Amino acid sequence: MREQISPNYIANQIRLLRTQSKYTGSFVIAEGDTDARVWKNLVDSTKCRVEIAYNKDNVVKVLNILEKDNFAGVLAIVDADFWILEGTFPSSSNLLLTDTHDLETMLLKSPALEKVLSEHGSEEKINNFGKDIRQTLLESAKVIGYLRWASLKFNYALKFEGLAFSKFIDDKTLALNESKLLQTVKNNSQKLGLDEAEIIAKMDSLKTNAQDMWYVCCGHDMICILSIALCKALGTRNSKQVEPDVLEKDLRLAYESPHFRLTQLYTAIQDWEKTNQPFRTF
């Protein structure tokens, strides 16, 4: 059903809210329901409404439709994904990107991670882990990040949904086995004939020393690795207690306004407010 909701329909709904409901505040267009929950917790609901476009492409299209109508007070926020690494930047001042690869990585980069570790982890195991947990998650997830990027850039059309992370992540050290990752992804994508050496070469071609791993790593991948960690390396939970969906929800709940106010995105929204008065979000 959501896939059938067109950008024109969403744009019309926003127009109707302004005209029929006489709503005079601003609008933030979000990619999906989970993103919208975070923004709804952060914005002032008396000044700003959060609307869902259901995917990144739709967000951009809805914004384009409204901008052509000179519709004022609309702001779109999307995941950066690989745009920054590709040198792709929004052409509209009303389109803003996350500070990192996606909203989930912004949550993981914030003190929300420590709150989730405190809730689900073992203090003894965390103290004995011996490595920086964020850095460890980044180190393993970056391999999947480069594979995702290579898949997009070189049209491998690999399928990452439903991956069994336990097949390539060591549950004690959280180290990633690249060969097992490639085999798991090939199986998951039903593309057993793909040349692993060729894929690795394509991944390597994307790497530079200057890249920020927070742009390379996908938040969902980091959370899946964290889920494994909390069962053995960092805690004693069973897998059901720390399923990725549970951890994502807990990270959203743990993410507070003071965390967001330290981000580049918050500063960018403040700048947007200055040039789009009287519209406000906070």
N, C-alpha and C positions, 0 to 999 in steps of 0.2 A: 504493500500500500504506500509506504513512504517513498519508494522508488518512483511511484507514479505522480508524486507531487511536483509540479513543474515550477521553475523559477518565476514564471508569470503569475501563477496562482499565489505564491508566497508574497511577491511584490504587491499584488492586489490586496491581499489581507492586511499588509502594512499600510497601504493607502487608505483602506476602509477604517482602520483604527484611528487614523489622523482625522478623517473627514466625518464619519458617522458617530464615532465615540467622542469626538472633539478632544482627543488626546494630544497635548501640545509638547510632550517630552521627547526625548531622543530614543533611538532604537539601536540595539547592538544585535547584529546578525551572527549567529554561532553555527559551527559546522554540524554539531549533533547534540543529542539529549544530554550526554554526560558533560560536555563542554558547557552547555547552557546552565547546568546545575552549579558549576563553579562560578560563572559570571553572575548568576542570580544571587549568590551569596555575597558577592563583592560590590555590586552596583546599588545605588539608591533606587529602590523600586518606585518611589514617588516621582522620580525624574527620568527614569530610563526603563524601557521594556526590552527583554531579551527574546528574540525570535529565532527559531531553528530552521535552517535550510537543508539539513540532512546530509550534505557532503560539501567538500571544499569547492568543487566546480560550481555547484548551485549557489553558494555564498557569493562568489564572484559575479555570476550571472544576475542574481537578484540585485546586487549593488549597481551593476551596469544599467539595468532597467530603470532603477530609481534615479540614478544620476542623470540619465537622459531626460527624465521628467523634471529635473531640477528640484527633486525632493530633498528637503533640508533635514539635517539632524540625524542622519543614518551613518552608522559606523560598523564595519565588518571586521571580524577578528578570525584569522585562520592559522592553522599550524604552518610553521615555516617549512616542514618536511625537508626536502633537499634543495629548496629554492636558493638559500643563501650560498650553499656550496656550488651551485650551478651558476651563480651570478645573476639570478632572476630576482628582481625586486618589484614590488607592487607599483603599478602606474598611477594609482589613485591615492590621494592623501586620506581617503576614507577607508582604505584597506590596510590593516595593521597585522603584523606577524608576531608569533610567540618568540620569546627570547631564545628558545632552544628548539630542537627538532619538532616538538609538539607540546601540548598542554601537560601531558603526563610527565615529560622530562622536567618541565618547570616545577611541578609538584615535588619530584624526586630531588631536585637541586636545592629545594627549600628545607627549612627545619621540620616540615611535615614528615620527612623520612625518619628523623629521630623519634618522633612521636609514635609512628607505626612500629619502629623497631622496639621501642619501650613497651608497647602494647602486646606485641606478638613474639618478641625475641626473648632469649635467655641472657641476662646480664653477664653471667659467667662466660657463656660461649662467645658473646660479642667481644668481651674484654680479651679472650684468649685467641680470637680470630687472627690477630697479628697484622692485619692489613686494613687500609682505609676502605670502608664498605662501599662508598660511592664510587671510588676509583676502580674497585674490583668489578662492580656492576658495569661500569663504562667499558672496562677492558674486555670483558666477555661480549657485551652487547654490540661493540663496535664491529666485530666480525660479521654479525648478522646485518648490521647497518650497511656495511659495504656491499654485502650480497644483495640486500634489498635495492640499493642504489644501482648496482650493476644490472640487476634484473630489469629495472625501469629504463635505464639509459641504453642498454643493448638489446632490449626487447626479448628477454628470455621468458617473460610472462610466468615467473615462478609463483607458486601458491604458498603463502606463509600462514594463512589462517589454519588453526587447528594443529599446529606443530607440537610434537611431543618433545619438550625441551629436555626432559630427563634422559633422552637418548644421546645428547651431545654435551650436557653440562655435568661436571663432576660435583656431586652433592656435598662433598667435604671442602673442596677448595674453590668451587664455582668457576674453575677453568673451563674453557670451551675447546672441544675437539673439532677442528675445522673440517677434517675429512668426514667425521660422523655427521656434522651439520649438513654438509653438501649432500651426503647420501640420503639423509632424512628429508631434506627439502626436495630432492629429485623424486623420491618416492611419493611424497605428499603432492607433488605437482604432476605425477604420472609422466615424468620426462626422464626415464632411466638412461636414455641414450646420450644425454648431454655430457660433453667432455669436461671433466672436473678441472684439468690443467688449464683449459681455455678460460673457464669461469674465474679461476684464481688469478690468472694473468689480467683479466678484465678488472677484477677487484683491485689488484695492485696498481693498475693504471690510474685509478681514481685517487690514490693516496698521496698526500703531501704532508710535510712536517708542520705546515702552518695551520692545518685543519683543527677546529675545535670539536672534540668528540661529542660535546653536547648537541651539535648539529648533525652528527653522523648517527648517533644512537636513537633508536625508536623507544619511546617510553614503555610501550606494551612489552617489548622484549626484556627490558630491564626489570619490569614488574614480574614477568614469568620466571626470571632468574632469582629474584628476591623470594618468590613463592617457594622455590626449591630450597633456598638458603634457610628459610625459617623452619624447615622440617628437620634439618640436621646441622648445617654449618653454623647457623646463628640462633637456632631455637629447637624446640621439641614439639612443634605443632604437627597435627596430621594434615594431609594435603587439602582436605575439605575446609579446614579452618582458615587456611591462607590461600585459597584459590585466587588467581589474578583478579577476578571481578571483585572479590572481597577487599583485596589490598587497594585496588583503584578507588573503591568507595571510601575506605578509611583514609587514604591520602587526600581525597577531596575534602572530607570532613575536617582533617587536621590542618588544611591550608587556610591561613588566616589573612585578614586584610593587611596587617603589618608586614607579612611576607611579601605580598603582592606589591606593596608600596616601594619596595626596594628594587623592582624590576625596571628594565628599559621599556617594557610595554606600558607600564603605569605612567611613565614619563611621557611616552608618545601619546597616550590618551589625554593627559593633561594639556599637551600642546594642541591636540585636536580640539579640545574644549575651548581654548583661547581663540582659535580661528573659526569656531562654529557657534559663537554666542548667539542666543542665550542657552543653547543646549548643553546639558550636563549629564554625566553618568554617575558621579559619586556625590 
